[in-house]
Amino acid sequence: MSQIPPQTLEEMEKLDKIIYNNFQNSGLPRNQIKYVKPNPVDVHIGRRLNQIRELNGYSRQYVADNLDISPQQVQKYELGKSRLYGSRLYDVAALFHVPVDFFFDEMPDIDAYQSPASTRNPYFQEVHAKHKKEIGLSEIEIDLLATFRKLPPIYKYTVILIKEMITSGKLPTEWS
């Protein structure tokens, strides 16, 4: 039976509380219990790993065998409890025949902004804002692009058809 990784922030927080309570009941002194919330970027990468593993019909055991790790480690990656470092992420991408950036696709900006390095470093926000200006897109254009990227393929196709109709001037008469 495979465990489905948490999909919402509420599910993640519930799981975090369960883990924390288990640590509290471990008998360790309170000052020796260190609770670390998973990095949202690691959680996103883990969800993407889970998605592609299930889409390919691979078991955790199969992935673990091909990466020379345990199935439990694969589960930790999928839950965002362990970080997939560069070389391991590269190996995972090769296993599934996808580019490394597949694991970052569809990542909400909010996840990137909640990453510890970005929350501690004011320079991150400045660079991100500068990058947006260099691209030359307005906030609305960036929002439209981000929304478009999240659409299912059939809706993307519909948006592209509408764009083609608008640019060609062949709009239905009821739209004019």
C-alpha positions as CSV (number, residue, x, y, z in Angstrom):
1,M,0.0,0.0,0.0
2,S,1.6,3.3,-1.1
3,Q,1.2,6.4,1.1
4,I,0.0,9.5,-0.8
5,P,2.1,12.6,0.0
6,P,0.2,15.5,1.6
7,Q,-1.2,17.7,-1.1
8,T,-2.3,20.8,0.9
9,L,-0.7,23.0,3.5
10,E,-3.3,21.8,6.0
11,E,-2.4,18.1,5.4
12,M,1.3,19.0,5.7
13,E,0.7,20.8,9.0
14,K,-1.3,17.9,10.3
15,L,1.5,15.5,9.4
16,D,4.0,17.8,11.0
17,K,2.0,17.8,14.3
18,I,1.9,14.0,14.3
19,I,5.6,13.8,13.8
20,Y,6.3,16.5,16.5
21,N,4.0,14.6,18.9
22,N,5.9,11.4,18.3
23,F,9.1,13.2,19.1
24,Q,7.5,14.6,22.3
25,N,6.5,11.1,23.4
26,S,10.0,9.7,22.7
27,G,11.2,10.5,26.2
28,L,13.8,12.9,25.1
29,P,14.2,16.2,27.0
30,R,12.4,19.0,25.4
31,N,15.6,20.9,24.7
32,Q,16.9,18.0,22.6
33,I,13.9,17.9,20.3
34,K,14.5,19.9,17.2
35,Y,11.5,20.3,15.0
36,V,12.3,21.4,11.5
37,K,9.4,22.2,9.0
38,P,10.2,20.9,5.5
39,N,11.3,23.4,3.0
40,P,8.4,24.2,0.6
41,V,10.7,23.8,-2.4
42,D,11.7,20.3,-1.2
43,V,8.0,19.4,-0.7
44,H,7.2,20.5,-4.2
45,I,10.1,18.5,-5.7
46,G,8.9,15.5,-3.7
47,R,5.4,15.8,-5.0
48,R,6.7,16.0,-8.6
49,L,8.8,12.9,-7.9
50,N,5.7,11.1,-6.6
51,Q,3.7,12.2,-9.6
52,I,6.2,11.0,-12.2
53,R,6.9,7.8,-10.3
54,E,3.2,6.9,-10.3
55,L,2.7,8.0,-13.9
56,N,5.4,5.6,-15.0
57,G,3.9,2.9,-12.8
58,Y,7.1,2.5,-10.8
59,S,7.1,1.3,-7.2
60,R,9.3,3.0,-4.6
61,Q,11.3,-0.3,-4.5
62,Y,12.0,0.0,-8.3
63,V,13.2,3.6,-7.9
64,A,15.2,2.8,-4.8
65,D,16.9,-0.1,-6.6
66,N,17.9,2.1,-9.5
67,L,19.3,4.8,-7.3
68,D,21.0,2.5,-4.8
69,I,18.9,3.8,-1.9
70,S,16.2,2.4,0.3
71,P,12.4,2.7,-0.5
72,Q,12.1,4.6,2.8
73,Q,14.5,7.2,1.4
74,V,12.4,7.5,-1.7
75,Q,9.4,8.1,0.5
76,K,11.3,10.8,2.5
77,Y,12.1,12.5,-0.8
78,E,8.5,12.4,-1.9
79,L,7.3,13.9,1.4
80,G,10.0,16.6,1.3
81,K,11.5,15.3,4.6
82,S,14.8,14.7,2.9
83,R,16.4,17.0,0.3
84,L,17.2,15.8,-3.2
85,Y,20.7,17.2,-3.7
86,G,21.9,18.2,-7.2
87,S,23.6,14.9,-8.2
88,R,20.8,12.8,-6.8
89,L,18.2,15.0,-8.6
90,Y,20.1,14.6,-11.8
91,D,20.1,10.8,-11.3
92,V,16.3,10.8,-10.7
93,A,15.7,13.0,-13.8
94,A,17.8,10.5,-15.8
95,L,15.8,7.6,-14.5
96,F,12.5,9.1,-15.6
97,H,14.0,10.6,-18.9
98,V,12.9,14.1,-18.0
99,P,15.0,17.3,-17.6
100,V,15.9,18.4,-14.1
101,D,13.7,21.5,-14.4
102,F,10.7,19.1,-14.6
103,F,10.8,18.9,-10.8
104,F,10.5,22.7,-10.5
105,D,7.7,23.1,-13.1
106,E,4.4,24.4,-11.7
107,M,6.0,25.5,-8.5
108,P,4.0,28.4,-7.1
109,D,6.0,31.5,-6.4
110,I,4.9,31.4,-2.8
111,D,6.9,28.2,-2.3
112,A,10.0,29.8,-3.6
113,Y,9.4,32.9,-1.3
114,Q,9.0,30.6,1.7
115,S,12.3,28.9,1.2
116,P,14.5,29.7,4.2
117,A,17.3,31.3,2.1
118,S,14.8,33.7,0.5
119,T,13.0,34.6,3.8
120,R,16.4,35.4,5.5
121,N,17.9,37.3,2.5
122,P,16.3,40.6,1.5
123,Y,18.5,40.5,-1.6
124,F,16.4,37.6,-3.0
125,Q,13.3,39.9,-3.2
126,E,15.3,42.6,-4.9
127,V,16.8,40.3,-7.4
128,H,13.4,38.7,-8.1
129,A,11.9,42.1,-8.7
130,K,14.8,43.2,-10.9
131,H,14.5,40.0,-12.9
132,K,10.8,40.6,-13.5
133,K,11.6,44.1,-14.8
134,E,14.4,42.8,-17.1
135,I,11.9,40.3,-18.7
136,G,9.7,43.3,-19.5
137,L,6.5,41.8,-18.3
138,S,3.9,43.5,-16.2
139,E,2.4,41.9,-13.1
140,I,-0.7,41.0,-15.0
141,E,1.3,39.4,-17.8
142,I,3.3,37.4,-15.3
143,D,0.1,36.3,-13.5
144,L,-1.5,35.3,-16.9
145,L,1.6,33.3,-17.8
146,A,1.7,31.6,-14.3
147,T,-2.0,30.8,-14.7
148,F,-1.6,29.5,-18.2
149,R,1.2,27.1,-17.0
150,K,-1.1,25.6,-14.4
151,L,-3.9,24.9,-16.9
152,P,-4.7,21.3,-18.1
153,P,-3.6,20.8,-21.7
154,I,-7.1,21.0,-23.1
155,Y,-7.6,24.5,-21.6
156,K,-4.1,25.6,-22.9
157,Y,-5.2,24.5,-26.4
158,T,-8.4,26.5,-26.0
159,V,-6.5,29.6,-24.9
160,I,-4.2,29.2,-27.9
161,L,-7.1,28.9,-30.3
162,I,-8.7,32.1,-28.9
163,K,-5.4,33.9,-29.2
164,E,-5.1,32.8,-32.9
165,M,-8.7,34.0,-33.5
166,I,-8.0,37.4,-31.9
167,T,-4.7,37.9,-33.8
168,S,-6.1,36.8,-37.1
169,G,-9.2,39.0,-36.8
170,K,-11.5,36.0,-37.2
171,L,-13.6,36.4,-34.1
172,P,-17.1,35.1,-34.0
173,T,-19.6,37.8,-34.8
174,E,-21.2,37.5,-31.3
175,W,-17.8,38.4,-29.8
176,S,-17.5,41.7,-31.7
